[in-house]
Amino acid sequence: MRIGTVRELWRYPVKSMAGEQREAVAVTAFGIVGDRGWAVRDERRGAIVGAKKVAELMRCSARYLEEPRSGSNAVAEIRLPDGGVVHTGDPQVSARLSQALARPVTLWPLLSAEARDHFRRGAPDDPDMEAELRAIFGRAADEPLPDLSIFPPELFEYESLPGTYFDAFPLLLMTSASLRRLQSLASGSRVDVRRFRPNLVLETEEQEGFAEEAWLGRQLRIGSVTVETLVRCPRCVMITHEFADLPRDPQIMRTLVRENEGNLGVYARVIEPGTIARGDAAAIV
């Protein structure tokens, strides 16, 4: 059953930095080739870090200078908040990022899963674990926290699954219907797709509400790729951050918590690799 077409394809060369739209992408079992190929390590915490902890990362952007290949680390250009540009292969890249982020950091390519210590979770900022989780997920004191049991148990020990820089799963899928629905509920907010960092946005003109949630547990054929939708995506504080031309907006989170338990979009895994291009049809298998 046809459910829509591919409206947008996004790839994020550096974890938590603004990414790049693509006309077509190659997809392996590990997601879009080149997605989260690099990440920043906070040397104070001794761990990989994202914009849940360092909001300024979202004020940086990254794009590849050459098309990445599976299993390789292609060079990316990073644009800093002050407009400066540095390449991932520049010997000064970590120093430039440390200055921009106002903390000592290093930039790392994706390492293999065997480098377990590289992926190990750092110490919390707050010894009160509930307070720590509320800060990460942007939840107010009277709002429920997400159900963490939906995540792989390894994430309690590691910042990301070893061998990846994904938060949890290799693909994040959203629909135009869910963006329209959220905008109608949060009329005072600017609901911009860049806040939500999807890999795929499907155009679903004839559907309403948070349409992708109806496909949970189903397999979808998108281009020549087959994916399985897994769980809803519990949103974190990153969707409220100020970056580019978007203002800080905690009301987006308040709306999502009130109207959809804080979720937007669905995570997916790859069943059959292939390619996806903008305009490709999407169907339930």
Steps between C-alpha positions, in 0.01 A plus 500: 500500500647833391533746788686794348813622327841610622493877548833551676817302565739616772851393593697634799877466448579603860282390791276784630610754236265623229503265203449499127206417275565245227331412173589133548676288762650154526368299795672206668405294804657782705282775353578773247862485390690783670229580753663589833840412361669732751436604859636737761647367824476713814839463665371619839245219518716262300213402273337561164264793535196632312280807515301353787799609707666763278232706326761701307566195280175572318634841400768322297425333166679237296507374142713245322751622244492162327238229496573261789535127446389233742776419745705813427529842665445767234616857563229740611495879516381647830362851512541653846254739672721800416494410130848349498561177314719204595539153350483176697854416386649833612755455784338803671143373479476395867651830619259698280203301629615538861508876455157507334340276763683660796621163633781258420382259230649274235350392169491129423414289196276201556695223670429128495281334760811344655605843634257464790657764724460762226122457512467461878257736674649793690416613850163678537493875545254463788537226767120499530410264215144627465627858467759380248235329288265797519777725369582259216139449394391858564219395732344730759466383861132408452552312171565126471838380381518278189489123532870417475430127466443552125873564454768231464632420850858571387414872500508502879872425472591669171425844352404322176502139391869414450595538136241775441439861597119466482300579812322165478406372152635556148206683339247762611190536285238776510205606286369829372175413679671495842667835432167651397333356809763637735483844338123505546541411868790742561372800308734737684808299404695464180490129421802461275620157391859594589410489871415130479797366302328222301671290236185467291191716470213338310240714328161373619248752371195280552580403858457695821646492850819321598463271199826303530394353833237290320785310330682387815617142468440502124747473215515785250646495150657837422685519170696173486535489881285304744482624859315388810352764726580429863392754763385858532775757547493662847615856446778663699599856586671543160168587330472811720849643433576823320705458181527649150191721460288304751440638852511305824150357546416280803131517403558251222589242764207600721268443204647163409486374858139612535379373164717197415688389813807691382543293182548603139610271218593134509831317510569229245758238409609387157378160378622525140768755399481700180448859390236763567444812290278800550163429337521122550182325600453357849270205562413252773637161400 
